[in-house]
Amino acid sequence: MNYEHVIQAIGRNRKSIDIVFREMQEKGETLTYEKAKNVIEEILLQSGLKVKTEYWPMLLKFAEKNGIIDYKFLLEIYRGRKARMEATIV
């Protein structure tokens, strides 16, 4: 797994991820770690990226509170990480 590529892919696809998470929330589903992982994993696979099981906690656990992923916080963090990476590349 190339961490930078994963951050960039999540950052680029924030809107798509947000739509899926909002739909889940509107249906009354609880956004657990596993559900969030499945959604983001699918997006990453579409970008040709596969994340090993042991790295998922690093990508998601920081946004988990009481067993629920705070997806707005999660996506905001990835927006910032992507922006910082782009700033250092230029």
N, C-alpha and C positions, 0 to 999 in steps of 0.2 A: 504494500500500500504506500503510495506517495501522498503524504499528509497534505502537501500544498494542492495537489490535484483534487483531493477530496474536499478541502475547504472551498476551493474555487467552484467546484461542481455544486455543492450545497448552496453557496452564495449566489451563483447564477440562477439556480432553480428555486429560490425562496418563494416566489409568487406561486408556482405550481404546488409546492409543499404546503404553503399557507392555505390554498384553496382546499386541498384534501383534508387538512386538519380542521378547517372551519366546518366543512361538510360533516365530518365525524362529530364535532361538537354540537352542531345543529341537530343531529340525529340522537343526541343524548349519550353518545359513547364517551367513555373515559379514555383519555389519551395516555395510555400506559407506555412504559419504556419499550415494551415489545412491539406495540402498534406503531410507535414513532419510528422504531428501527426498521420495521417492515416497509413503511412508506419511503423513508430516506434510502433504504437499501435498493428499492426498485428504481428510484431516480438515478442513483449512482450506477446501477447495472446498465441503465440506458445510456450512460456516459462512458461505458466500458470500464468502470471501476468496481473492484471487489474488495470489501473490507473484511479482514479476518475477525473472527468472533472476539478475540481478546482486545481489540481496539475499539469496539462499540461503546463500552462504558466511557472512554475518554471523549467520544464525540457527543454523547447524550446525557450522561449522568449529572452533569453540572446544572442542567435545567429541570431536574426531577425534584419535586417537593411533595412529600407525603404520598409517594407512589404515582404521582401524576406529572407528566411533562408539561411545563409551562412553554407552550410552543411559540408564543409571542416573544418571550425572553430568548428562547433558543434561536429563533430566526434573526433577532436583533443582534445577538452575539456573532452569528455567522456573517451578517452584513458588515459588521465592524471588522471582523478578521479578514474578510475578502478585501475590504477597502485598504486596510493596513498593508496587506500583501501587495496590492497593486501599487501603493505609494512607494514601497521599497524597491519594486521592480523598475519603476520609471527612472 
